[in-house]
Amino acid sequence: MNINNINNNKIYSFHIRRAMDFTKSNYEEFLSLDIISEFLGLNKCYFCNLFKKETGITYSNYVNKIRIEKSKKLLHHTNLSILEVALAVGYNNQNYYNMAFKRLIGTTPLKYRNKLRHVQ
């Protein structure tokens, strides 16, 4: 599922749109269900259910998708190390970043970057 399809092809409720906007603006920060639900003034369980119902994915998956999409741009357009890219998009653990990247993209960040460089 493309992250742009989640954001643009549907009209979401006020709270879900605010959550998406907040996440896109703060993806490089530590984000948790406690933080987003407090920001929205909603019960954490209610927010989780509402987000999943409206978007079809969990909030944590949404955060990962945002971060991975941002990291793909950094991998393509900068010479930052993989650790620096991970930190720049909000991951504090390179191994978790590598795992999330591979799960969503199908390859590691290093292989992704190397493939981009060979195409150019």
Buried (B, 14 or more C-beta within 10 A) or exposed (E): EEBEEBBEEEEBEEBBEBBBEBBBEBBBEEBEBEEBBEBBEBEBEEBBEBBBEBBEBEBBBBBBBBBBBBBBEBBEEEEBEBEEBBBBBBBEEBEEBBBBBBEBBEEBBEEBBEEEEEEE
